[in-house]
Amino acid sequence: MLFIEYPKCTTCKRAKKWLDEHQISYEDRHIVENNPKAEELKEWIAVSGLPVKRFFNTSGMKYRDLGLKDRLPEMSEEEQIDLLATDGMLVKRPLVIGDDFVLIGFKEEQWGNTIK
């Protein structure tokens, strides 16, 4: 399982603590130092069944600075994915990638029901 985080993010810290407390093994990846590539994002979006917009960190400074609230609706899915692949700070986190699931953000109940 792959755990993608921004170490300074408090939600990521809580999620990591939850994984450790439940003795779930994972590979840790820093989202800024090793930003998800467009190919990875396409695969994860497909597995998650969620729209691309859900993968954006809509509360982040970068999202606001780029005016993405207004720009995203005019962009194609391909353009949105390419944009996400340019900067880890645009991607919602944490992300957990399993063999047959992708979780975005940390919702304890959802994680408990999904991660085995």
Biopython code that builds the backbone (N, CA, C, O; Angstrom):
import numpy as np
from Bio.PDB.StructureBuilder import StructureBuilder

atoms = [
    (1, "MET", "N", (0.846, -1.174, 0.000)),
    (1, "MET", "CA", (0.000, 0.000, 0.000)),
    (1, "MET", "C", (0.893, 1.239, 0.000)),
    (1, "MET", "O", (1.941, 1.266, 0.644)),
    (2, "LEU", "N", (0.462, 2.250, -0.725)),
    (2, "LEU", "CA", (1.216, 3.489, -0.835)),
    (2, "LEU", "C", (0.490, 4.595, -0.067)),
    (2, "LEU", "O", (-0.705, 4.820, -0.255)),
    (3, "PHE", "N", (1.232, 5.274, 0.796)),
    (3, "PHE", "CA", (0.700, 6.389, 1.583)),
    (3, "PHE", "C", (1.407, 7.652, 1.111)),
    (3, "PHE", "O", (2.617, 7.794, 1.289)),
    (4, "ILE", "N", (0.653, 8.572, 0.509)),
    (4, "ILE", "CA", (1.228, 9.802, -0.010)),
    (4, "ILE", "C", (0.816, 10.946, 0.902)),
    (4, "ILE", "O", (-0.369, 11.160, 1.158)),
    (5, "GLU", "N", (1.812, 11.677, 1.387)),
    (5, "GLU", "CA", (1.541, 12.698, 2.394)),
    (5, "GLU", "C", (2.420, 13.929, 2.208)),
    (5, "GLU", "O", (3.427, 13.908, 1.501)),
    (6, "TYR", "N", (2.004, 14.982, 2.861)),
    (6, "TYR", "CA", (2.837, 16.159, 3.069)),
    (6, "TYR", "C", (3.113, 16.160, 4.570)),
    (6, "TYR", "O", (2.203, 16.421, 5.356)),
    (7, "PRO", "N", (4.349, 15.875, 4.985)),
    (7, "PRO", "CA", (4.644, 15.663, 6.404)),
    (7, "PRO", "C", (4.212, 16.771, 7.364)),
    (7, "PRO", "O", (3.969, 16.487, 8.537)),
    (8, "LYS", "N", (4.109, 18.014, 6.913)),
    (8, "LYS", "CA", (3.712, 19.100, 7.802)),
    (8, "LYS", "C", (2.194, 19.198, 7.955)),
    (8, "LYS", "O", (1.706, 19.939, 8.809)),
    (9, "CYS", "N", (1.454, 18.467, 7.147)),
    (9, "CYS", "CA", (-0.014, 18.497, 7.162)),
    (9, "CYS", "C", (-0.538, 17.746, 8.397)),
    (9, "CYS", "O", (-0.199, 16.581, 8.607)),
    (10, "THR", "N", (-1.358, 18.411, 9.201)),
    (10, "THR", "CA", (-1.868, 17.771, 10.426)),
    (10, "THR", "C", (-2.790, 16.593, 10.106)),
    (10, "THR", "O", (-2.790, 15.599, 10.831)),
    (11, "THR", "N", (-3.567, 16.689, 9.044)),
    (11, "THR", "CA", (-4.435, 15.565, 8.662)),
    (11, "THR", "C", (-3.586, 14.372, 8.257)),
    (11, "THR", "O", (-3.915, 13.235, 8.593)),
    (12, "CYS", "N", (-2.508, 14.616, 7.546)),
    (12, "CYS", "CA", (-1.598, 13.529, 7.152)),
    (12, "CYS", "C", (-0.975, 12.875, 8.387)),
    (12, "CYS", "O", (-0.830, 11.653, 8.443)),
    (13, "LYS", "N", (-0.612, 13.687, 9.365)),
    (13, "LYS", "CA", (-0.037, 13.152, 10.601)),
    (13, "LYS", "C", (-1.042, 12.248, 11.320)),
    (13, "LYS", "O", (-0.682, 11.178, 11.809)),
    (14, "ARG", "N", (-2.308, 12.689, 11.381)),
    (14, "ARG", "CA", (-3.350, 11.873, 12.020)),
    (14, "ARG", "C", (-3.552, 10.567, 11.253)),
    (14, "ARG", "O", (-3.710, 9.505, 11.856)),
    (15, "ALA", "N", (-3.545, 10.649, 9.947)),
    (15, "ALA", "CA", (-3.747, 9.463, 9.117)),
    (15, "ALA", "C", (-2.595, 8.473, 9.300)),
    (15, "ALA", "O", (-2.815, 7.267, 9.412)),
    (16, "LYS", "N", (-1.392, 8.984, 9.329)),
    (16, "LYS", "CA", (-0.214, 8.127, 9.513)),
    (16, "LYS", "C", (-0.244, 7.453, 10.881)),
    (16, "LYS", "O", (0.080, 6.273, 11.014)),
    (17, "LYS", "N", (-0.637, 8.218, 11.887)),
    (17, "LYS", "CA", (-0.757, 7.667, 13.243)),
    (17, "LYS", "C", (-1.799, 6.543, 13.255)),
    (17, "LYS", "O", (-1.596, 5.507, 13.887)),
    (18, "TRP", "N", (-2.916, 6.759, 12.549)),
    (18, "TRP", "CA", (-3.971, 5.749, 12.473)),
    (18, "TRP", "C", (-3.436, 4.469, 11.824)),
    (18, "TRP", "O", (-3.685, 3.369, 12.317)),
    (19, "LEU", "N", (-2.707, 4.615, 10.728)),
    (19, "LEU", "CA", (-2.125, 3.439, 10.058)),
    (19, "LEU", "C", (-1.186, 2.695, 10.998)),
    (19, "LEU", "O", (-1.239, 1.469, 11.098)),
    (20, "ASP", "N", (-0.325, 3.441, 11.686)),
    (20, "ASP", "CA", (0.636, 2.832, 12.608)),
    (20, "ASP", "C", (-0.075, 2.130, 13.772)),
    (20, "ASP", "O", (0.301, 1.024, 14.159)),
    (21, "GLU", "N", (-1.103, 2.783, 14.325)),
    (21, "GLU", "CA", (-1.842, 2.184, 15.444)),
    (21, "GLU", "C", (-2.560, 0.899, 15.031)),
    (21, "GLU", "O", (-2.754, 0.000, 15.850)),
    (22, "HIS", "N", (-2.950, 0.818, 13.771)),
    (22, "HIS", "CA", (-3.628, -0.375, 13.265)),
    (22, "HIS", "C", (-2.644, -1.369, 12.636)),
    (22, "HIS", "O", (-3.045, -2.344, 11.999)),
    (23, "GLN", "N", (-1.366, -1.103, 12.827)),
    (23, "GLN", "CA", (-0.277, -1.961, 12.354)),
    (23, "GLN", "C", (-0.441, -2.317, 10.876)),
    (23, "GLN", "O", (-0.315, -3.473, 10.471)),
    (24, "ILE", "N", (-0.722, -1.290, 10.096)),
    (24, "ILE", "CA", (-0.878, -1.457, 8.650)),
    (24, "ILE", "C", (0.419, -0.992, 7.998)),
    (24, "ILE", "O", (0.858, 0.141, 8.197)),
    (25, "SER", "N", (1.017, -1.874, 7.224)),
    (25, "SER", "CA", (2.284, -1.519, 6.579)),
    (25, "SER", "C", (2.007, -0.733, 5.301)),
    (25, "SER", "O", (1.014, -0.961, 4.609)),
    (26, "TYR", "N", (2.904, 0.188, 5.011)),
    (26, "TYR", "CA", (2.741, 1.062, 3.858)),
    (26, "TYR", "C", (4.090, 1.606, 3.428)),
    (26, "TYR", "O", (5.048, 1.641, 4.200)),
    (27, "GLU", "N", (4.138, 2.023, 2.185)),
    (27, "GLU", "CA", (5.290, 2.746, 1.665)),
    (27, "GLU", "C", (4.941, 4.223, 1.753)),
    (27, "GLU", "O", (3.888, 4.646, 1.277)),
    (28, "ASP", "N", (5.815, 4.999, 2.356)),
    (28, "ASP", "CA", (5.581, 6.429, 2.573)),
    (28, "ASP", "C", (6.189, 7.230, 1.428)),
    (28, "ASP", "O", (7.305, 6.955, 0.986)),
    (29, "ARG", "N", (5.437, 8.230, 0.951)),
    (29, "ARG", "CA", (5.927, 9.062, -0.149)),
    (29, "ARG", "C", (5.570, 10.527, 0.094)),
    (29, "ARG", "O", (4.416, 10.862, 0.363)),
    (30, "HIS", "N", (6.566, 11.380, -0.002)),
    (30, "HIS", "CA", (6.415, 12.829, 0.194)),
    (30, "HIS", "C", (5.828, 13.418, -1.087)),
    (30, "HIS", "O", (6.429, 13.302, -2.155)),
    (31, "ILE", "N", (4.675, 14.038, -0.986)),
    (31, "ILE", "CA", (3.932, 14.493, -2.158)),
    (31, "ILE", "C", (4.607, 15.632, -2.915)),
    (31, "ILE", "O", (4.366, 15.799, -4.110)),
    (32, "VAL", "N", (5.442, 16.415, -2.248)),
    (32, "VAL", "CA", (6.117, 17.521, -2.925)),
    (32, "VAL", "C", (7.433, 17.041, -3.540)),
    (32, "VAL", "O", (7.760, 17.391, -4.674)),
    (33, "GLU", "N", (8.179, 16.242, -2.786)),
    (33, "GLU", "CA", (9.460, 15.740, -3.289)),
    (33, "GLU", "C", (9.269, 14.720, -4.401)),
    (33, "GLU", "O", (10.129, 14.580, -5.271)),
    (34, "ASN", "N", (8.154, 14.010, -4.380)),
    (34, "ASN", "CA", (7.878, 12.987, -5.385)),
    (34, "ASN", "C", (6.412, 13.124, -5.816)),
    (34, "ASN", "O", (5.574, 12.282, -5.494)),
    (35, "ASN", "N", (6.130, 14.187, -6.539)),
    (35, "ASN", "CA", (4.769, 14.497, -6.964)),
    (35, "ASN", "C", (4.212, 13.377, -7.857)),
    (35, "ASN", "O", (4.935, 12.827, -8.687)),
    (36, "PRO", "N", (2.930, 13.044, -7.684)),
    (36, "PRO", "CA", (2.329, 12.046, -8.568)),
    (36, "PRO", "C", (2.429, 12.468, -10.034)),
    (36, "PRO", "O", (2.204, 13.629, -10.378)),
    (37, "LYS", "N", (2.764, 11.518, -10.874)),
    (37, "LYS", "CA", (2.856, 11.751, -12.315)),
    (37, "LYS", "C", (1.467, 11.635, -12.939)),
    (37, "LYS", "O", (0.572, 11.019, -12.360)),
    (38, "ALA", "N", (1.292, 12.219, -14.102)),
    (38, "ALA", "CA", (-0.005, 12.206, -14.789)),
    (38, "ALA", "C", (-0.505, 10.770, -14.994)),
    (38, "ALA", "O", (-1.695, 10.502, -14.829)),
    (39, "GLU", "N", (0.386, 9.858, -15.348)),
    (39, "GLU", "CA", (-0.021, 8.462, -15.581)),
    (39, "GLU", "C", (-0.562, 7.828, -14.302)),
    (39, "GLU", "O", (-1.567, 7.118, -14.322)),
    (40, "GLU", "N", (0.125, 8.097, -13.187)),
    (40, "GLU", "CA", (-0.334, 7.573, -11.895)),
    (40, "GLU", "C", (-1.703, 8.147, -11.559)),
    (40, "GLU", "O", (-2.613, 7.418, -11.163)),
    (41, "LEU", "N", (-1.839, 9.454, -11.721)),
    (41, "LEU", "CA", (-3.112, 10.109, -11.394)),
    (41, "LEU", "C", (-4.256, 9.535, -12.223)),
    (41, "LEU", "O", (-5.340, 9.292, -11.692)),
    (42, "LYS", "N", (-4.032, 9.318, -13.503)),
    (42, "LYS", "CA", (-5.071, 8.741, -14.368)),
    (42, "LYS", "C", (-5.514, 7.381, -13.839)),
    (42, "LYS", "O", (-6.706, 7.081, -13.777)),
    (43, "GLU", "N", (-4.541, 6.574, -13.463)),
    (43, "GLU", "CA", (-4.841, 5.242, -12.937)),
    (43, "GLU", "C", (-5.623, 5.339, -11.624)),
    (43, "GLU", "O", (-6.621, 4.641, -11.444)),
    (44, "TRP", "N", (-5.176, 6.194, -10.717)),
    (44, "TRP", "CA", (-5.828, 6.334, -9.416)),
    (44, "TRP", "C", (-7.243, 6.887, -9.553)),
    (44, "TRP", "O", (-8.156, 6.457, -8.848)),
    (45, "ILE", "N", (-7.417, 7.827, -10.450)),
    (45, "ILE", "CA", (-8.745, 8.402, -10.675)),
    (45, "ILE", "C", (-9.695, 7.325, -11.180)),
    (45, "ILE", "O", (-10.844, 7.244, -10.745)),
    (46, "ALA", "N", (-9.208, 6.498, -12.102)),
    (46, "ALA", "CA", (-10.028, 5.417, -12.642)),
    (46, "ALA", "C", (-10.416, 4.426, -11.544)),
    (46, "ALA", "O", (-11.576, 4.024, -11.448)),
    (47, "VAL", "N", (-9.451, 4.036, -10.721)),
    (47, "VAL", "CA", (-9.724, 3.074, -9.642)),
    (47, "VAL", "C", (-10.683, 3.666, -8.616)),
    (47, "VAL", "O", (-11.563, 2.970, -8.109)),
    (48, "SER", "N", (-10.513, 4.947, -8.311)),
    (48, "SER", "CA", (-11.341, 5.584, -7.273)),
    (48, "SER", "C", (-12.786, 5.767, -7.724)),
    (48, "SER", "O", (-13.700, 5.755, -6.899)),
    (49, "GLY", "N", (-12.997, 5.937, -9.026)),
    (49, "GLY", "CA", (-14.339, 6.208, -9.530)),
    (49, "GLY", "C", (-14.808, 7.626, -9.234)),
    (49, "GLY", "O", (-15.981, 7.949, -9.418)),
    (50, "LEU", "N", (-13.895, 8.467, -8.777)),
    (50, "LEU", "CA", (-14.228, 9.850, -8.424)),
    (50, "LEU", "C", (-13.852, 10.799, -9.558)),
    (50, "LEU", "O", (-12.989, 10.484, -10.377)),
    (51, "PRO", "N", (-14.503, 11.964, -9.603)),
    (51, "PRO", "CA", (-14.114, 12.951, -10.618)),
    (51, "PRO", "C", (-12.737, 13.543, -10.294)),
    (51, "PRO", "O", (-12.310, 13.545, -9.140)),
    (52, "VAL", "N", (-12.066, 14.033, -11.306)),
    (52, "VAL", "CA", (-10.727, 14.608, -11.141)),
    (52, "VAL", "C", (-10.735, 15.726, -10.098)),
    (52, "VAL", "O", (-9.783, 15.859, -9.329)),
    (53, "LYS", "N", (-11.787, 16.520, -10.066)),
    (53, "LYS", "CA", (-11.866, 17.658, -9.143)),
    (53, "LYS", "C", (-11.641, 17.242, -7.693)),
    (53, "LYS", "O", (-11.094, 18.014, -6.906)),
    (54, "ARG", "N", (-12.053, 16.037, -7.335)),
    (54, "ARG", "CA", (-11.880, 15.556, -5.956)),
    (54, "ARG", "C", (-10.406, 15.376, -5.579)),
    (54, "ARG", "O", (-10.076, 15.310, -4.395)),
    (55, "PHE", "N", (-9.533, 15.299, -6.563)),
    (55, "PHE", "CA", (-8.112, 15.119, -6.306)),
    (55, "PHE", "C", (-7.390, 16.449, -6.071)),
    (55, "PHE", "O", (-6.203, 16.465, -5.746)),
    (56, "PHE", "N", (-8.105, 17.555, -6.234)),
    (56, "PHE", "CA", (-7.502, 18.872, -6.005)),
    (56, "PHE", "C", (-7.616, 19.265, -4.542)),
    (56, "PHE", "O", (-8.643, 19.035, -3.904)),
    (57, "ASN", "N", (-6.556, 19.855, -4.020)),
    (57, "ASN", "CA", (-6.541, 20.396, -2.667)),
    (57, "ASN", "C", (-7.189, 21.784, -2.731)),
    (57, "ASN", "O", (-6.501, 22.799, -2.831)),
    (58, "THR", "N", (-8.510, 21.805, -2.671)),
    (58, "THR", "CA", (-9.261, 23.046, -2.876)),
    (58, "THR", "C", (-9.068, 24.064, -1.753)),
    (58, "THR", "O", (-9.410, 25.235, -1.921)),
    (59, "SER", "N", (-8.531, 23.641, -0.620)),
    (59, "SER", "CA", (-8.301, 24.594, 0.476)),
    (59, "SER", "C", (-6.866, 25.117, 0.484)),
    (59, "SER", "O", (-6.496, 25.919, 1.342)),
    (60, "GLY", "N", (-6.069, 24.661, -0.469)),
    (60, "GLY", "CA", (-4.664, 25.063, -0.507)),
    (60, "GLY", "C", (-4.437, 26.437, -1.120)),
    (60, "GLY", "O", (-5.225, 26.917, -1.935)),
    (61, "MET", "N", (-3.341, 27.051, -0.705)),
    (61, "MET", "CA", (-2.973, 28.378, -1.202)),
    (61, "MET", "C", (-2.739, 28.352, -2.711)),
    (61, "MET", "O", (-3.162, 29.258, -3.429)),
    (62, "LYS", "N", (-2.070, 27.320, -3.179)),
    (62, "LYS", "CA", (-1.740, 27.221, -4.606)),
    (62, "LYS", "C", (-3.014, 27.195, -5.445)),
    (62, "LYS", "O", (-3.094, 27.847, -6.486)),
    (63, "TYR", "N", (-4.015, 26.431, -4.982)),
    (63, "TYR", "CA", (-5.305, 26.327, -5.677)),
    (63, "TYR", "C", (-5.941, 27.714, -5.802)),
    (63, "TYR", "O", (-6.433, 28.094, -6.864)),
    (64, "ARG", "N", (-5.918, 28.456, -4.699)),
    (64, "ARG", "CA", (-6.507, 29.793, -4.691)),
    (64, "ARG", "C", (-5.690, 30.781, -5.528)),
    (64, "ARG", "O", (-6.245, 31.589, -6.272)),
    (65, "ASP", "N", (-4.357, 30.703, -5.393)),
    (65, "ASP", "CA", (-3.480, 31.616, -6.138)),
    (65, "ASP", "C", (-3.671, 31.473, -7.650)),
    (65, "ASP", "O", (-3.589, 32.454, -8.389)),
    (66, "LEU", "N", (-3.924, 30.250, -8.099)),
    (66, "LEU", "CA", (-4.089, 29.997, -9.534)),
    (66, "LEU", "C", (-5.529, 30.224, -10.009)),
    (66, "LEU", "O", (-5.823, 30.094, -11.197)),
    (67, "GLY", "N", (-6.422, 30.563, -9.075)),
    (67, "GLY", "CA", (-7.811, 30.825, -9.442)),
    (67, "GLY", "C", (-8.504, 29.604, -10.033)),
    (67, "GLY", "O", (-9.304, 29.723, -10.961)),
    (68, "LEU", "N", (-8.192, 28.429, -9.492)),
    (68, "LEU", "CA", (-8.686, 27.188, -10.092)),
    (68, "LEU", "C", (-10.178, 26.961, -9.900)),
    (68, "LEU", "O", (-10.798, 26.223, -10.666)),
    (69, "LYS", "N", (-10.755, 27.584, -8.892)),
    (69, "LYS", "CA", (-12.200, 27.448, -8.694)),
    (69, "LYS", "C", (-12.947, 27.849, -9.972)),
    (69, "LYS", "O", (-13.915, 27.201, -10.370)),
    (70, "ASP", "N", (-12.485, 28.908, -10.592)),
    (70, "ASP", "CA", (-13.119, 29.397, -11.807)),
    (70, "ASP", "C", (-12.565, 28.748, -13.072)),
    (70, "ASP", "O", (-13.272, 28.633, -14.074)),
    (71, "ARG", "N", (-11.321, 28.330, -13.030)),
    (71, "ARG", "CA", (-10.674, 27.785, -14.231)),
    (71, "ARG", "C", (-10.978, 26.315, -14.488)),
    (71, "ARG", "O", (-11.084, 25.902, -15.643)),
    (72, "LEU", "N", (-11.119, 25.511, -13.420)),
    (72, "LEU", "CA", (-11.296, 24.063, -13.607)),
    (72, "LEU", "C", (-12.481, 23.680, -14.484)),
    (72, "LEU", "O", (-12.338, 22.803, -15.336)),
    (73, "PRO", "N", (-13.652, 24.304, -14.309)),
    (73, "PRO", "CA", (-14.794, 23.911, -15.136)),
    (73, "PRO", "C", (-14.553, 24.069, -16.645)),
    (73, "PRO", "O", (-15.181, 23.391, -17.458)),
    (74, "GLU", "N", (-13.641, 24.965, -17.001)),
    (74, "GLU", "CA", (-13.348, 25.207, -18.417)),
    (74, "GLU", "C", (-12.262, 24.284, -18.953)),
    (74, "GLU", "O", (-12.017, 24.251, -20.159)),
    (75, "MET", "N", (-11.612, 23.538, -18.070)),
    (75, "MET", "CA", (-10.504, 22.679, -18.475)),
    (75, "MET", "C", (-10.986, 21.258, -18.746)),
    (75, "MET", "O", (-11.930, 20.782, -18.116)),
    (76, "SER", "N", (-10.332, 20.592, -19.683)),
    (76, "SER", "CA", (-10.645, 19.189, -19.941)),
    (76, "SER", "C", (-10.088, 18.339, -18.800)),
    (76, "SER", "O", (-9.257, 18.809, -18.023)),
    (77, "GLU", "N", (-10.539, 17.106, -18.700)),
    (77, "GLU", "CA", (-10.037, 16.198, -17.670)),
    (77, "GLU", "C", (-8.531, 16.011, -17.838)),
    (77, "GLU", "O", (-7.786, 15.990, -16.858)),
    (78, "GLU", "N", (-8.094, 15.875, -19.078)),
    (78, "GLU", "CA", (-6.665, 15.707, -19.372)),
    (78, "GLU", "C", (-5.864, 16.917, -18.881)),
    (78, "GLU", "O", (-4.799, 16.751, -18.287)),
    (79, "GLU", "N", (-6.362, 18.115, -19.121)),
    (79, "GLU", "CA", (-5.681, 19.334, -18.678)),
    (79, "GLU", "C", (-5.628, 19.415, -17.154)),
    (79, "GLU", "O", (-4.624, 19.844, -16.585)),
    (80, "GLN", "N", (-6.708, 19.002, -16.500)),
    (80, "GLN", "CA", (-6.734, 19.011, -15.039)),
    (80, "GLN", "C", (-5.693, 18.039, -14.475)),
    (80, "GLN", "O", (-4.980, 18.367, -13.526)),
    (81, "ILE", "N", (-5.611, 16.856, -15.059)),
    (81, "ILE", "CA", (-4.641, 15.851, -14.597)),
    (81, "ILE", "C", (-3.215, 16.343, -14.831)),
    (81, "ILE", "O", (-2.352, 16.191, -13.966)),
    (82, "ASP", "N", (-2.969, 16.930, -16.000)),
    (82, "ASP", "CA", (-1.639, 17.467, -16.284)),
    (82, "ASP", "C", (-1.267, 18.567, -15.286)),
    (82, "ASP", "O", (-0.115, 18.658, -14.861)),
    (83, "LEU", "N", (-2.229, 19.390, -14.917)),
    (83, "LEU", "CA", (-1.987, 20.449, -13.931)),
    (83, "LEU", "C", (-1.669, 19.853, -12.560)),
    (83, "LEU", "O", (-0.733, 20.296, -11.894)),
    (84, "LEU", "N", (-2.438, 18.856, -12.137)),
    (84, "LEU", "CA", (-2.170, 18.193, -10.852)),
    (84, "LEU", "C", (-0.757, 17.630, -10.805)),
    (84, "LEU", "O", (-0.107, 17.650, -9.759)),
    (85, "ALA", "N", (-0.288, 17.133, -11.931)),
    (85, "ALA", "CA", (1.029, 16.497, -11.991)),
    (85, "ALA", "C", (2.183, 17.505, -11.915)),
    (85, "ALA", "O", (3.343, 17.109, -11.810)),
    (86, "THR", "N", (1.869, 18.801, -11.967)),
    (86, "THR", "CA", (2.930, 19.804, -11.936)),
    (86, "THR", "C", (3.373, 20.184, -10.529)),
    (86, "THR", "O", (4.486, 20.678, -10.346)),
    (87, "ASP", "N", (2.511, 19.960, -9.524)),
    (87, "ASP", "CA", (2.825, 20.456, -8.177)),
    (87, "ASP", "C", (2.066, 19.651, -7.128)),
    (87, "ASP", "O", (0.835, 19.623, -7.125)),
    (88, "GLY", "N", (2.807, 18.998, -6.238)),
    (88, "GLY", "CA", (2.194, 18.186, -5.189)),
    (88, "GLY", "C", (1.276, 18.965, -4.271)),
    (88, "GLY", "O", (0.373, 18.390, -3.664)),
    (89, "MET", "N", (1.494, 20.272, -4.162)),
    (89, "MET", "CA", (0.652, 21.080, -3.278)),
    (89, "MET", "C", (-0.758, 21.275, -3.847)),
    (89, "MET", "O", (-1.652, 21.730, -3.135)),
    (90, "LEU", "N", (-0.957, 20.941, -5.102)),
    (90, "LEU", "CA", (-2.294, 21.023, -5.702)),
    (90, "LEU", "C", (-3.128, 19.778, -5.404)),
    (90, "LEU", "O", (-4.351, 19.792, -5.543)),
    (91, "VAL", "N", (-2.454, 18.701, -4.992)),
    (91, "VAL", "CA", (-3.121, 17.413, -4.806)),
    (91, "VAL", "C", (-3.639, 17.270, -3.379)),
    (91, "VAL", "O", (-2.922, 17.536, -2.415)),
    (92, "LYS", "N", (-4.897, 16.847, -3.261)),
    (92, "LYS", "CA", (-5.486, 16.612, -1.939)),
    (92, "LYS", "C", (-4.738, 15.459, -1.278)),
    (92, "LYS", "O", (-4.346, 14.492, -1.931)),
    (93, "ARG", "N", (-4.554, 15.585, -0.002)),
    (93, "ARG", "CA", (-3.811, 14.571, 0.731)),
    (93, "ARG", "C", (-4.417, 14.345, 2.097)),
    (93, "ARG", "O", (-5.194, 15.178, 2.562)),
    (94, "PRO", "N", (-4.095, 13.263, 2.746)),
    (94, "PRO", "CA", (-3.262, 12.182, 2.241)),
    (94, "PRO", "C", (-3.997, 11.347, 1.188)),
    (94, "PRO", "O", (-5.220, 11.398, 1.056)),
    (95, "LEU", "N", (-3.212, 10.592, 0.460)),
    (95, "LEU", "CA", (-3.739, 9.619, -0.491)),
    (95, "LEU", "C", (-3.268, 8.244, -0.050)),
    (95, "LEU", "O", (-2.112, 8.074, 0.340)),
    (96, "VAL", "N", (-4.151, 7.272, -0.110)),
    (96, "VAL", "CA", (-3.760, 5.891, 0.149)),
    (96, "VAL", "C", (-4.142, 5.092, -1.091)),
    (96, "VAL", "O", (-5.293, 5.095, -1.528)),
    (97, "ILE", "N", (-3.150, 4.412, -1.640)),
    (97, "ILE", "CA", (-3.353, 3.643, -2.851)),
    (97, "ILE", "C", (-3.162, 2.169, -2.521)),
    (97, "ILE", "O", (-2.066, 1.734, -2.168)),
    (98, "GLY", "N", (-4.248, 1.407, -2.643)),
    (98, "GLY", "CA", (-4.176, -0.034, -2.441)),
    (98, "GLY", "C", (-4.303, -0.745, -3.776)),
    (98, "GLY", "O", (-4.351, -0.099, -4.823)),
    (99, "ASP", "N", (-4.358, -2.069, -3.749)),
    (99, "ASP", "CA", (-4.476, -2.836, -4.989)),
    (99, "ASP", "C", (-5.776, -2.533, -5.723)),
    (99, "ASP", "O", (-5.806, -2.498, -6.953)),
    (100, "ASP", "N", (-6.849, -2.315, -4.966)),
    (100, "ASP", "CA", (-8.149, -2.132, -5.616)),
    (100, "ASP", "C", (-8.932, -0.950, -5.041)),
    (100, "ASP", "O", (-10.156, -0.894, -5.164)),
    (101, "PHE", "N", (-8.231, -0.014, -4.419)),
    (101, "PHE", "CA", (-8.902, 1.174, -3.865)),
    (101, "PHE", "C", (-7.952, 2.367, -3.821)),
    (101, "PHE", "O", (-6.730, 2.221, -3.801)),
    (102, "VAL", "N", (-8.552, 3.538, -3.807)),
    (102, "VAL", "CA", (-7.823, 4.794, -3.630)),
    (102, "VAL", "C", (-8.645, 5.635, -2.655)),
    (102, "VAL", "O", (-9.834, 5.863, -2.876)),
    (103, "LEU", "N", (-8.014, 6.090, -1.587)),
    (103, "LEU", "CA", (-8.676, 6.950, -0.611)),
    (103, "LEU", "C", (-8.026, 8.326, -0.639)),
    (103, "LEU", "O", (-6.802, 8.449, -0.662)),
    (104, "ILE", "N", (-8.862, 9.359, -0.637)),
    (104, "ILE", "CA", (-8.379, 10.739, -0.665)),
    (104, "ILE", "C", (-8.825, 11.412, 0.625)),
    (104, "ILE", "O", (-9.996, 11.343, 0.999)),
    (105, "GLY", "N", (-7.884, 12.065, 1.303)),
    (105, "GLY", "CA", (-8.226, 12.689, 2.574)),
    (105, "GLY", "C", (-8.317, 11.614, 3.648)),
    (105, "GLY", "O", (-8.210, 10.423, 3.354)),
    (106, "PHE", "N", (-8.512, 12.032, 4.883)),
    (106, "PHE", "CA", (-8.577, 11.072, 5.988)),
    (106, "PHE", "C", (-9.933, 11.121, 6.652)),
    (106, "PHE", "O", (-10.279, 12.087, 7.331)),
    (107, "LYS", "N", (-10.699, 10.057, 6.442)),
    (107, "LYS", "CA", (-11.962, 9.844, 7.146)),
    (107, "LYS", "C", (-11.827, 8.486, 7.815)),
    (107, "LYS", "O", (-11.848, 7.446, 7.157)),
    (108, "GLU", "N", (-11.688, 8.514, 9.130)),
    (108, "GLU", "CA", (-11.355, 7.311, 9.892)),
    (108, "GLU", "C", (-12.300, 6.149, 9.598)),
    (108, "GLU", "O", (-11.848, 5.024, 9.388)),
    (109, "GLU", "N", (-13.603, 6.410, 9.582)),
    (109, "GLU", "CA", (-14.569, 5.329, 9.345)),
    (109, "GLU", "C", (-14.375, 4.722, 7.955)),
    (109, "GLU", "O", (-14.378, 3.500, 7.800)),
    (110, "GLN", "N", (-14.210, 5.569, 6.962)),
    (110, "GLN", "CA", (-14.007, 5.093, 5.596)),
    (110, "GLN", "C", (-12.717, 4.269, 5.500)),
    (110, "GLN", "O", (-12.697, 3.220, 4.857)),
    (111, "TRP", "N", (-11.668, 4.733, 6.123)),
    (111, "TRP", "CA", (-10.405, 4.008, 6.103)),
    (111, "TRP", "C", (-10.565, 2.652, 6.779)),
    (111, "TRP", "O", (-10.084, 1.639, 6.272)),
    (112, "GLY", "N", (-11.248, 2.635, 7.932)),
    (112, "GLY", "CA", (-11.449, 1.387, 8.671)),
    (112, "GLY", "C", (-12.261, 0.378, 7.867)),
    (112, "GLY", "O", (-12.022, -0.826, 7.960)),
    (113, "ASN", "N", (-13.217, 0.859, 7.080)),
    (113, "ASN", "CA", (-14.046, -0.034, 6.274)),
    (113, "ASN", "C", (-13.333, -0.503, 5.000)),
    (113, "ASN", "O", (-13.692, -1.537, 4.437)),
    (114, "THR", "N", (-12.345, 0.236, 4.553)),
    (114, "THR", "CA", (-11.704, -0.056, 3.272)),
    (114, "THR", "C", (-10.369, -0.777, 3.421)),
    (114, "THR", "O", (-10.089, -1.735, 2.701)),
    (115, "ILE", "N", (-9.548, -0.310, 4.362)),
    (115, "ILE", "CA", (-8.203, -0.870, 4.511)),
    (115, "ILE", "C", (-8.269, -2.094, 5.411)),
    (115, "ILE", "O", (-8.732, -2.028, 6.549)),
    (116, "LYS", "N", (-7.806, -3.186, 4.884)),
    (116, "LYS", "CA", (-7.823, -4.436, 5.661)),
    (116, "LYS", "C", (-6.420, -4.914, 5.924)),
    (116, "LYS", "O", (-6.229, -5.949, 6.562)),
]
sb = StructureBuilder()
sb.init_structure("model")
sb.init_model(0)
sb.init_chain("A")
sb.init_seg("    ")
for serial, (resi, resn, name, xyz) in enumerate(atoms, 1):
    if name == "N":
        sb.init_residue(resn, " ", resi, " ")
    sb.init_atom(name, np.array(xyz, "f"), 0.0, 1.0, " ", f" {name:<3s}", serial, name[0])
structure = sb.get_structure()
